[in-house]
Amino acid sequence: MGQAKALLRWRGESFLRRTIWLAEQAGCAPIVVVEGAAALPAEELGGAALARNETWSNGQFSSLRCGLAWLARHATPEHGALVLTVDRPHVRADTVRELLAAHRRAPRGIYQPAHAGRRGHPILFPSFLRTVLLALPAHGDNSPRVLFRLPEVGALRRSVAVDDPAVLENIDTPEDYRRLLARDGDGDR
């Protein structure tokens, strides 16, 4: 992207601030932001906590592990983990609320939004998987996909149908960012 993606602006706020807002709108607490290669200004965090991932160069899974480790120390054992990424600031708040509602109905599932038959992000992990994810080595090709390949874990995956194409759209390139800005009328804030 050429700059810190979390600090890109959309609708008058940073991608990071918007992502925190999504968690707040869904009633998530506590909220932790994982800082990696780029320092994040404290004023962008609002009420969210900051966890510094010193091993960010090991890839995204190391950031997930950092956030989960923070939750293990600061959240109650029954807290699931809603994983929002800053590259989808345009996900609708209703989408996030629908994932949490599904989790409340059946808390042992792994929930992902699905649009047009394809699963996307964010992902909501049940609390008991926190220790399983933390036990995976934080390097190489490890990711939640490794867990999903295990029959006993893959069987827990649930799709929540949403009318929100943003769940499939990463903002990873300058062209993606330009497209997002060009269709600024989408979203709920």
N, CA and C of each residue as an Amber inpcrd file, in Angstrom:
protein
   567
   0.8270000  -1.1960000   0.0000000   0.0000000   0.0000000   0.0000000
   0.8700000   1.2580000   0.0000000   2.0970000   1.1460000   0.4650000
   2.9760000   2.3010000   0.4700000   2.8850000   3.1440000   1.7310000
   1.9550000   2.8430000   2.6140000   1.8040000   3.5420000   3.8870000
   1.0390000   2.6400000   4.8500000   0.9660000   3.0400000   6.0950000
   0.2570000   2.2390000   7.0950000  -1.2210000   2.1760000   6.7440000
  -1.6930000   0.9870000   6.4320000  -3.0860000   0.8010000   6.0360000
  -4.0450000   1.2490000   7.1340000  -3.6920000   0.9970000   8.3740000
  -4.5620000   1.3500000   9.4970000  -4.8340000   2.8440000   9.5700000
  -3.9250000   3.6580000   9.0020000  -4.0680000   5.1110000   9.1070000
  -4.6430000   5.7540000   7.8530000  -4.9620000   4.9550000   6.8340000
  -5.6610000   5.4950000   5.6710000  -6.9870000   6.0840000   6.1250000
  -7.4690000   7.0870000   5.4190000  -8.6960000   7.7820000   5.8070000
  -9.8560000   7.3530000   4.9240000 -11.0030000   7.1940000   5.5590000
 -12.2560000   6.8980000   4.8630000 -13.3780000   7.5460000   5.6540000
 -14.1590000   8.3520000   4.9790000 -15.2810000   9.0460000   5.6090000
 -14.8610000   9.8460000   6.8430000 -13.7090000  10.4750000   6.7380000
 -13.2750000  11.3740000   7.7880000 -12.5960000  10.7290000   8.9760000
 -12.3300000   9.4510000   8.9040000 -11.6440000   8.7910000  10.0080000
 -10.6970000   7.7300000   9.4630000  -9.7930000   7.2880000  10.3130000
  -8.8350000   6.2670000   9.8770000  -9.5240000   4.9050000   9.7790000
  -8.9290000   4.0380000   8.9730000  -9.4130000   2.6570000   8.9000000
  -9.4300000   2.0540000  10.3060000  -8.3950000   2.3450000  11.0870000
  -8.3100000   1.8090000  12.4450000  -9.4790000   2.2780000  13.2950000
  -9.7370000   3.5760000  13.3010000 -10.8340000   4.1160000  14.1110000
 -12.1600000   3.5090000  13.6850000 -12.3560000   3.3580000  12.3760000
 -13.5930000   2.7640000  11.8620000 -13.7360000   1.3090000  12.3240000
 -12.6380000   0.5610000  12.3300000 -12.6740000  -0.8370000  12.7410000
 -13.0060000  -0.9440000  14.2310000 -12.4300000  -0.0620000  15.0290000
 -12.7640000  -0.0350000  16.4570000 -14.2400000   0.3060000  16.6430000
 -14.7300000   1.2530000  15.8650000 -16.1430000   1.6300000  15.9170000
 -17.0390000   0.4260000  15.6340000 -16.6650000  -0.3950000  14.6480000
 -17.4590000  -1.5890000  14.3410000 -17.5540000  -2.5040000  15.5570000
 -16.4350000  -2.7110000  16.2360000 -16.4420000  -3.5530000  17.4430000
 -17.3080000  -2.9250000  18.5340000 -17.1970000  -1.6180000  18.6930000
 -18.0020000  -0.9290000  19.7040000 -19.4850000  -1.0440000  19.3940000
 -19.8610000  -0.8600000  18.1280000 -21.2650000  -0.9360000  17.7340000
 -21.8580000  -2.3170000  17.9830000 -21.0300000  -3.3310000  17.9370000
 -21.4970000  -4.6980000  18.1720000 -21.5290000  -5.0220000  19.6620000
 -21.0390000  -4.1050000  20.4950000 -21.0390000  -4.3350000  21.9260000
 -19.8660000  -5.1720000  22.4150000 -18.8010000  -5.2360000  21.6340000
 -17.6260000  -6.0140000  22.0330000 -16.8620000  -5.3080000  23.1440000
 -16.3930000  -6.0850000  24.0870000 -15.5420000  -5.5600000  25.1520000
 -14.8730000  -6.7560000  25.8250000 -13.6290000  -6.6750000  26.0980000
 -12.6980000  -5.6040000  25.7820000 -12.3150000  -5.6200000  24.3050000
 -11.7610000  -4.5130000  23.8550000 -11.2860000  -4.3890000  22.4680000
  -9.7820000  -4.1780000  22.5260000  -9.0580000  -4.9780000  21.7590000
  -7.6050000  -4.8400000  21.6990000  -7.1920000  -4.6410000  20.2490000
  -6.2830000  -3.7140000  20.0240000  -5.7030000  -3.4540000  18.7150000
  -4.2720000  -3.9720000  18.7440000  -3.8990000  -4.7280000  17.7250000
  -2.5420000  -5.2560000  17.6450000  -1.7280000  -4.3620000  16.7220000
  -0.6580000  -3.8220000  17.2700000   0.2460000  -2.9520000  16.5160000
   1.4120000  -3.7890000  15.9980000   1.7290000  -3.6000000  14.7290000
   2.8280000  -4.3450000  14.1260000   3.9290000  -3.4420000  13.6310000
   4.1310000  -3.4140000  12.3240000   5.2440000  -2.6760000  11.7280000
   5.1330000  -1.1710000  11.9220000   3.9120000  -0.6530000  11.9060000
   3.7070000   0.7960000  12.0060000   3.1780000   1.1710000  13.3850000
   3.7630000   2.2040000  13.9680000   3.2720000   2.7130000  15.2500000
   1.8970000   3.3390000  15.0480000   1.0060000   3.0960000  15.9780000
  -0.3530000   3.6180000  15.9020000  -0.5340000   4.7270000  16.9340000
  -1.0120000   5.8940000  16.5000000  -1.1880000   7.0090000  17.4280000
  -2.2460000   6.6800000  18.4870000  -1.9620000   7.0210000  19.7280000
  -2.8700000   6.7340000  20.8450000  -4.2520000   7.3430000  20.6190000
  -4.3130000   8.5110000  19.9830000  -5.6060000   9.1670000  19.7820000
  -6.5310000   8.3990000  18.8350000  -5.9960000   7.4810000  18.0550000
  -6.8180000   6.6630000  17.1560000  -7.4670000   5.4860000  17.8840000
  -6.9940000   5.1510000  19.0800000  -7.4490000   3.9530000  19.7850000
  -8.7720000   4.1350000  20.5190000  -9.1380000   5.3710000  20.8550000
 -10.3410000   5.5500000  21.6540000 -10.2010000   4.7580000  22.9470000
 -11.1750000   3.9040000  23.2390000 -11.1380000   3.0910000  24.4520000
 -10.4920000   1.7360000  24.2700000  -9.9350000   1.4700000  23.1000000
  -9.3190000   0.1600000  22.8510000  -7.9310000   0.0910000  23.4800000
  -7.5570000  -1.0980000  23.8860000  -6.2120000  -1.3510000  24.4150000
  -5.2650000  -1.6130000  23.2470000  -3.9860000  -1.4710000  23.4950000
  -2.9790000  -1.7120000  22.4620000  -2.0640000  -2.8460000  22.9020000
  -1.8570000  -3.8010000  22.0040000  -0.8930000  -4.8860000  22.2180000
   0.1410000  -4.7720000  21.1050000   1.3960000  -4.7200000  21.4690000
   2.4800000  -4.5910000  20.4910000   2.9580000  -5.9750000  20.0800000
   2.9100000  -6.2670000  18.7750000   3.4010000  -7.5310000  18.2380000
   4.8530000  -7.3420000  17.8030000   5.7610000  -7.7700000  18.6350000
   7.1940000  -7.6390000  18.3310000   7.6240000  -8.5780000  17.2130000
   6.8300000  -9.5960000  16.9160000   7.1970000 -10.5690000  15.8690000
   6.3190000 -10.4040000  14.6270000   5.8950000  -9.1770000  14.3490000
   4.9880000  -8.9130000  13.2260000   5.5500000  -9.4100000  11.8950000
   6.8680000  -9.4530000  11.7560000   7.4530000  -9.8950000  10.4840000
   7.2070000 -11.3770000  10.2180000   6.7060000 -12.1080000  11.2170000
   6.3490000 -13.5180000  11.0270000   5.0030000 -13.6840000  10.3240000
   4.3060000 -12.5990000  10.0740000   3.0470000 -12.6850000   9.3330000
   1.8200000 -12.4030000  10.1820000   0.6730000 -12.4250000   9.5130000
  -0.5900000 -12.0630000  10.1520000  -0.9460000 -12.9700000  11.3200000
  -0.5760000 -14.2440000  11.2220000  -0.9360000 -15.1510000  12.2970000
  -0.2560000 -14.7500000  13.6060000   0.9420000 -14.1890000  13.5220000
   1.6080000 -13.7470000  14.7480000   0.8280000 -12.5990000  15.3900000
   0.1930000 -11.7610000  14.5810000  -0.6370000 -10.6850000  15.1360000
  -1.8940000 -11.2480000  15.7850000  -2.4990000 -12.2460000  15.1570000
  -3.6630000 -12.8910000  15.7530000  -3.2850000 -13.4880000  17.1070000
  -2.1630000 -14.1890000  17.1530000  -1.6970000 -14.7940000  18.4050000
  -1.4420000 -13.7180000  19.4690000  -0.8940000 -12.5930000  19.0790000
  -0.6270000 -11.5010000  20.0170000  -1.9420000 -11.0020000  20.6290000
  -2.9360000 -10.7910000  19.7940000  -4.2370000 -10.3470000  20.2890000
  -4.9080000 -11.3830000  21.1720000  -4.8140000 -12.6540000  20.7900000
  -5.4040000 -13.7230000  21.6000000  -4.6920000 -13.8580000  22.9470000
  -3.3740000 -13.6870000  22.9410000  -2.6230000 -13.7430000  24.1980000
  -3.0530000 -12.5960000  25.1170000  -3.2830000 -11.4150000  24.5450000
  -3.7720000 -10.2860000  25.3350000  -5.1280000 -10.6370000  25.9430000
  -6.0280000 -11.2250000  25.1210000  -7.3400000 -11.6200000  25.6350000
  -7.2180000 -12.6480000  26.7460000  -6.2810000 -13.5900000  26.5970000
  -6.0930000 -14.6110000  27.6310000  -5.7460000 -13.9780000  28.9830000
  -5.0610000 -12.8440000  28.9480000  -4.6650000 -12.1560000  30.1900000
  -5.7290000 -11.1920000  30.7050000  -6.5830000 -10.6580000  29.8150000
  -7.4670000  -9.5600000  30.2160000  -8.9630000  -9.8430000  30.0740000
  -9.3440000 -10.8990000  29.4160000 -10.7690000 -11.1920000  29.2130000
 -11.1510000 -12.4140000  30.0410000 -12.4230000 -12.5700000  30.2610000
 -12.8810000 -13.7510000  30.9790000 -12.7730000 -14.9660000  30.0590000
 -12.6370000 -16.1560000  30.6330000 -12.4410000 -17.3540000  29.8130000
 -13.5600000 -17.6220000  28.8000000 -14.7680000 -17.1540000  29.0700000
 -15.8690000 -17.4320000  28.1380000 -15.9440000 -16.4520000  26.9610000
 -15.1130000 -15.4150000  26.9700000 -15.1160000 -14.4600000  25.8590000
 -14.6430000 -15.1330000  24.5700000 -15.4310000 -15.0300000  23.5360000
 -14.9610000 -15.4200000  22.2090000 -14.0470000 -14.3200000  21.6900000
 -13.5640000 -14.4840000  20.4790000 -12.6850000 -13.4860000  19.8810000
 -13.2060000 -13.1230000  18.4990000 -13.6830000 -11.9040000  18.3550000
 -14.0950000 -11.3790000  17.0630000 -12.8640000 -10.7460000  16.4410000
 -12.4450000 -11.2600000  15.3030000 -11.2300000 -10.7770000  14.6490000
 -11.6260000  -9.9000000  13.4660000 -11.4410000  -8.5990000  13.6530000
 -11.6900000  -7.6060000  12.6090000 -10.3460000  -7.1710000  12.0530000
 -10.2690000  -6.9990000  10.7520000  -9.0260000  -6.5290000  10.1400000
  -9.2440000  -5.1170000   9.6070000  -8.1940000  -4.2990000   9.6320000
  -8.3420000  -2.9070000   9.1940000  -8.5350000  -2.7860000   7.6920000
  -8.3000000  -3.8560000   6.9440000  -8.4430000  -3.7360000   5.4900000
  -9.8830000  -3.9310000   5.0120000 -10.8350000  -3.9080000   5.9400000
 -12.2540000  -3.9600000   5.5950000 -13.0330000  -2.9370000   6.4420000
 -12.6890000  -1.6540000   6.3280000 -13.3780000  -0.6490000   7.1570000
 -14.8300000  -0.4560000   6.7400000 -15.1700000  -0.9140000   5.5570000
 -16.4970000  -0.6960000   5.0080000 -17.4760000  -1.8240000   5.3220000
 -17.0590000  -2.8180000   6.1170000 -17.9970000  -3.8430000   6.5830000
 -19.0860000  -3.1420000   7.3790000 -20.2990000  -3.5800000   7.2290000
 -21.4250000  -2.9390000   7.9150000 -21.5080000  -3.3890000   9.3700000
 -21.9000000  -2.4730000  10.2250000 -22.0720000  -2.7850000  11.6460000
 -23.1020000  -3.8900000  11.8360000 -24.1460000  -3.9090000  11.0110000
 -25.1520000  -4.9740000  11.1150000 -24.5440000  -6.3490000  10.8650000
 -23.5700000  -6.4270000   9.9760000 -22.9020000  -7.6940000   9.6970000
 -22.2090000  -8.2070000  10.9580000 -21.5140000  -7.3290000  11.6350000
 -20.8060000  -7.7100000  12.8580000 -21.8150000  -8.1110000  13.9370000
 -22.8980000  -7.3770000  14.0550000 -23.9280000  -7.7190000  15.0440000
 -24.5510000  -9.0740000  14.7490000 -24.7460000  -9.4080000  13.4650000
 -25.3070000 -10.7110000  13.1020000 -24.3780000 -11.8560000  13.5050000
 -23.0700000 -11.6550000  13.3490000 -22.1130000 -12.6780000  13.7820000
 -22.2100000 -12.8930000  15.2900000 -22.2650000 -11.8060000  16.0430000
 -22.3550000 -11.9350000  17.4940000 -23.6700000 -12.5660000  17.9230000
 -24.7450000 -12.2660000  17.2320000 -26.0300000 -12.8870000  17.5600000
 -25.9700000 -14.3950000  17.3180000 -25.3510000 -14.8020000  16.2290000
 -25.2060000 -16.2410000  15.9480000 -24.3710000 -16.9040000  17.0390000
 -23.3200000 -16.2320000  17.4590000 -22.4580000 -16.7560000  18.5270000
 -23.2220000 -16.9020000  19.8440000 -24.0620000 -15.9320000  20.1570000
 -24.8450000 -16.0220000  21.3950000 -25.7970000 -17.2110000  21.3580000
 -26.3580000 -17.5070000  20.1810000 -27.2860000 -18.6350000  20.0580000
 -26.5710000 -19.9750000  20.1930000 -25.3580000 -20.0770000  19.6780000
 -24.5900000 -21.3350000  19.7080000 -23.1110000 -20.9840000  19.8630000
 -22.6320000 -20.8060000  21.0950000 -21.3000000 -20.2610000  21.3340000
 -20.1190000 -21.1650000  20.9960000 -20.3510000 -22.3890000  20.5670000
 -19.2140000 -23.2520000  20.2380000 -18.8760000 -23.2340000  18.7460000
 -19.5710000 -22.4420000  17.9660000 -19.2860000 -22.3710000  16.5370000
 -18.2430000 -21.3210000  16.2030000 -17.6530000 -21.4780000  15.0120000
 -16.7670000 -20.4710000  14.4250000 -17.6090000 -19.7810000  13.3590000
 -17.8010000 -18.4900000  13.4760000 -18.7200000 -17.7940000  12.5790000
 -17.9910000 -16.8830000  11.6080000 -18.4230000 -16.9990000  10.3370000
 -17.9220000 -16.1350000   9.2790000 -19.1040000 -15.6340000   8.4710000
 -19.0610000 -14.3700000   8.0580000 -20.1070000 -13.8860000   7.1720000
 -19.9150000 -14.5020000   5.7850000 -21.0160000 -14.7270000   5.1120000
 -20.9560000 -15.2510000   3.7460000 -21.8030000 -14.3480000   2.8530000
 -21.2270000 -13.9790000   1.7380000 -21.9240000 -13.1630000   0.7400000
 -21.7770000 -13.8650000  -0.5960000 -22.8840000 -14.0090000  -1.3060000
 -22.8870000 -14.6640000  -2.6270000 -22.2350000 -16.0530000  -2.5500000
 -22.4590000 -16.7520000  -1.4360000 -21.9670000 -18.1180000  -1.2920000
 -20.5030000 -18.2480000  -0.9110000 -19.8200000 -17.1330000  -0.6570000
 -18.3940000 -17.1730000  -0.2790000 -18.2070000 -16.6160000   1.1230000
 -17.3840000 -17.3100000   1.9110000 -17.0890000 -16.8530000   3.2670000
 -16.0680000 -15.7250000   3.2380000 -16.2150000 -14.8230000   4.2000000
 -15.2910000 -13.6970000   4.2820000 -14.8950000 -13.3970000   5.7150000
 -14.6950000 -12.1210000   5.9760000 -14.2580000 -11.6400000   7.2910000
 -15.2080000 -10.5490000   7.7520000 -15.3230000 -10.3730000   9.0460000
 -14.5260000 -10.8690000  10.1570000 -14.8700000 -12.3090000  10.5260000
 -14.0450000 -12.8770000  11.4010000 -14.2600000 -14.2360000  11.9140000
 -14.4390000 -14.1440000  13.4190000 -15.4020000 -14.8970000  13.9270000
 -15.6300000 -14.9580000  15.3620000 -15.2830000 -16.3680000  15.8430000
 -14.2660000 -16.4460000  16.7040000 -13.8120000 -17.7250000  17.2500000
 -14.4010000 -17.9330000  18.6390000 -14.8500000 -19.1550000  18.9410000
 -15.3400000 -19.4240000  20.2950000 -14.1830000 -19.4140000  21.2880000
 -14.5060000 -19.1930000  22.5380000 -13.4760000 -19.0430000  23.5670000
 -12.5680000 -20.2620000  23.6830000 -13.1140000 -21.4760000  23.5520000
 -12.2740000 -22.6580000  23.7650000 -11.2030000 -22.8150000  22.6850000
 -11.3720000 -22.1860000  21.5260000 -10.3600000 -22.2910000  20.4770000
  -9.1890000 -21.3410000  20.7000000  -9.3570000 -20.4210000  21.6220000
  -8.2690000 -19.4810000  21.9140000  -6.9830000 -20.2360000  22.2650000
  -7.0810000 -21.2130000  23.1500000  -5.8840000 -21.9610000  23.5550000
  -5.3380000 -22.8030000  22.4140000  -6.2120000 -23.3180000  21.5630000
  -5.7660000 -24.1170000  20.4130000  -4.9910000 -23.2310000  19.4420000
  -5.5150000 -22.0470000  19.1510000  -4.8290000 -21.1120000  18.2560000
  -3.4940000 -20.6670000  18.8390000  -3.4660000 -20.4170000  20.1340000
  -2.2250000 -19.9880000  20.7670000  -1.1740000 -21.0950000  20.7710000
  -1.6040000 -22.3380000  20.7070000  -0.6570000 -23.4580000  20.7150000
   0.0110000 -23.6760000  19.3630000  -0.5670000 -23.1400000  18.2810000
   0.0530000 -23.2840000  16.9640000   1.3100000 -22.4240000  16.8930000
   2.3820000 -22.9220000  16.2950000   3.5830000 -22.0860000  16.1310000
   3.2420000 -20.8270000  15.3350000   3.8700000 -19.7240000  15.6910000
   3.5510000 -18.4240000  15.0890000   4.3620000 -18.1230000  13.8450000
   4.8280000 -19.1290000  13.1480000   5.6330000 -18.8680000  11.9530000
   5.1970000 -19.8110000  10.8210000   5.8270000 -19.6550000   9.7140000
   5.5110000 -20.5100000   8.5670000   4.1430000 -20.1990000   8.0010000
   3.4650000 -21.2340000   7.5330000   2.1750000 -21.0210000   6.8740000
   1.0060000 -21.1890000   7.8350000   1.2620000 -21.1490000   9.1340000
   0.1760000 -21.3000000  10.0880000  -0.8020000 -20.1450000   9.9760000
  -2.0500000 -20.5000000  10.0860000  -3.1320000 -19.5390000  10.0570000
  -4.3690000 -20.2830000  10.5480000  -5.4570000 -19.5730000  10.7510000
  -6.6820000 -20.2790000  11.1090000  -7.0700000 -21.3340000  10.0690000
  -6.6380000 -21.1710000   8.8390000  -6.9560000 -22.1720000   7.8110000
  -6.4070000 -23.5510000   8.1790000  -5.2530000 -23.5640000   8.8710000
  -4.6860000 -24.8260000   9.3310000  -5.6800000 -25.5140000  10.2630000
  -6.2660000 -24.7450000  11.1620000  -7.2720000 -25.3090000  12.0650000
  -8.5010000 -25.7890000  11.3140000  -8.9500000 -25.0200000  10.3320000
 -10.1660000 -25.3700000   9.6100000 -10.0260000 -26.6980000   8.8730000
  -8.7930000 -27.0950000   8.5630000  -8.5700000 -28.3720000   7.8760000
  -8.7320000 -29.5710000   8.8060000  -8.6460000 -29.3330000  10.1060000
  -8.8530000 -30.4170000  11.0640000 -10.3480000 -30.7340000  11.1180000
 -10.7260000 -31.9890000  10.9000000 -12.1600000 -32.3180000  10.8430000
 -12.9560000 -31.8480000  12.0590000 -12.3760000 -31.9990000  13.2580000
 -13.1120000 -31.6160000  14.4660000 -13.2820000 -30.1060000  14.5880000
 -12.4000000 -29.3440000  13.9530000 -12.5190000 -27.8840000  13.9760000
 -13.3370000 -27.4060000  12.7780000 -13.0460000 -27.9510000  11.6050000
 -13.7920000 -27.5750000  10.4060000 -15.2890000 -27.7840000  10.5670000
 -15.6640000 -28.7910000  11.3400000 -17.0830000 -29.0680000  11.5680000
 -17.7650000 -27.9610000  12.3730000 -16.9890000 -27.1220000  13.0180000
 -17.5460000 -26.0270000  13.8210000 -17.7910000 -24.7570000  13.0090000
 -17.2920000 -24.7130000  11.7780000 -17.4530000 -23.5060000  10.9540000
 -18.9040000 -23.3160000  10.5710000 -19.3470000 -22.0890000  10.7490000
 -20.7170000 -21.7270000  10.3960000 -20.6780000 -20.4600000   9.5500000
 -21.4880000 -20.4430000   8.5240000 -21.6330000 -19.2500000   7.6980000
 -22.8760000 -18.4980000   8.1230000 -22.7630000 -17.1940000   8.1540000
 -23.8970000 -16.3260000   8.4340000 -24.1200000 -15.5200000   7.1570000
 -25.2180000 -15.7940000   6.4630000 -25.5050000 -15.1230000   5.1950000
 -25.7690000 -13.6350000   5.4530000 -25.0600000 -12.7900000   4.7190000
 -25.2090000 -11.3380000   4.8550000 -25.2780000 -10.6990000   3.4730000
 -25.9500000  -9.5760000   3.4160000 -26.0020000  -8.7990000   2.1810000
 -24.9760000  -7.6710000   2.2950000 -23.7070000  -8.0750000   2.3580000
 -22.6250000  -7.1300000   2.6010000 -21.3890000  -7.5810000   1.8160000
 -21.2220000  -7.0950000   0.5820000 -20.0760000  -7.5280000  -0.2180000
 -18.7240000  -7.1650000   0.3880000 -18.6960000  -6.2270000   1.3340000
 -17.4300000  -5.8130000   1.9420000 -16.7440000  -6.9610000   2.6760000
 -17.4920000  -7.9730000   3.0940000 -16.8720000  -9.0910000   3.8200000
 -15.8910000  -9.8560000   2.9310000 -15.9830000  -9.6540000   1.6200000
 -15.1050000 -10.3390000   0.6660000 -14.0390000  -9.4220000   0.0840000
 -14.0660000  -8.1400000   0.4270000 -13.2160000  -7.1440000  -0.2280000
 -12.1170000  -6.6010000   0.6810000 -10.9180000  -7.0690000   0.4850000
  -9.7550000  -6.4940000   1.1730000  -9.3650000  -5.1950000   0.4800000
  -8.9580000  -4.2320000   1.2590000  -8.3790000  -3.0200000   0.6830000
  -6.8660000  -3.1810000   0.8460000  -6.2280000  -3.7510000  -0.1690000
  -4.8080000  -4.1070000  -0.0890000  -3.8990000  -3.3080000  -1.0090000
  -4.4740000  -2.6700000  -2.0160000  -3.6590000  -1.9550000  -3.0000000
  -4.1760000  -0.5210000  -3.1480000  -3.3520000   0.3630000  -3.6890000
  -3.8410000   1.7230000  -3.9530000  -5.0960000   1.7270000  -4.8430000
  -5.1700000   0.8100000  -5.7800000  -6.3580000   0.7300000  -6.6440000
  -7.5970000   0.3250000  -5.8350000  -7.4590000  -0.6380000  -4.9240000
  -8.5770000  -1.0100000  -4.0430000  -9.0490000   0.2090000  -3.2540000
  -8.0990000   0.9670000  -2.7400000  -8.4100000   2.1590000  -1.9430000
  -9.1370000   3.2040000  -2.7940000  -8.6620000   3.4200000  -4.0170000
  -9.3290000   4.3730000  -4.9130000 -10.7710000   3.9380000  -5.1940000
 -10.9780000   2.6340000  -5.4040000 -12.3440000   2.1370000  -5.6500000
 -13.2440000   2.3730000  -4.4360000 -12.7070000   2.1290000  -3.2490000
 -13.4820000   2.3590000  -2.0320000 -13.8860000   3.8280000  -1.9220000
 -12.9430000   4.7250000  -2.1690000 -13.2400000   6.1550000  -2.0800000
 -14.2250000   6.5900000  -3.1560000 -14.1440000   5.9850000  -4.3300000
 -15.0380000   6.3560000  -5.4360000 -16.4890000   5.9740000  -5.1580000
 -16.7130000   4.9210000  -4.4040000 -18.0980000   4.5020000  -4.1170000
 -18.4880000   4.8490000  -2.6820000 -17.9860000   5.9540000  -2.1930000
 -18.1360000   6.3870000  -0.8050000 -19.5610000   6.3620000  -0.2840000
 -20.5510000   6.2650000  -1.1310000 -21.9450000   6.2540000  -0.6640000
 -22.3440000   4.9820000   0.0480000 -21.5540000   3.9000000  -0.0220000
 -21.8930000   2.6390000   0.6390000 -21.6000000   2.7220000   2.1310000
 -22.2180000   1.8760000   2.8950000 -21.9120000   1.7610000   4.3220000
 -23.0060000   2.3430000   5.1900000 -22.7640000   2.3440000   6.5070000
 -23.7880000   2.7730000   7.4360000 -23.3280000   3.8520000   8.3990000
 -22.2670000   4.5300000   8.0500000 -21.8280000   5.6310000   8.9230000
 -21.2450000   6.7410000   8.0910000
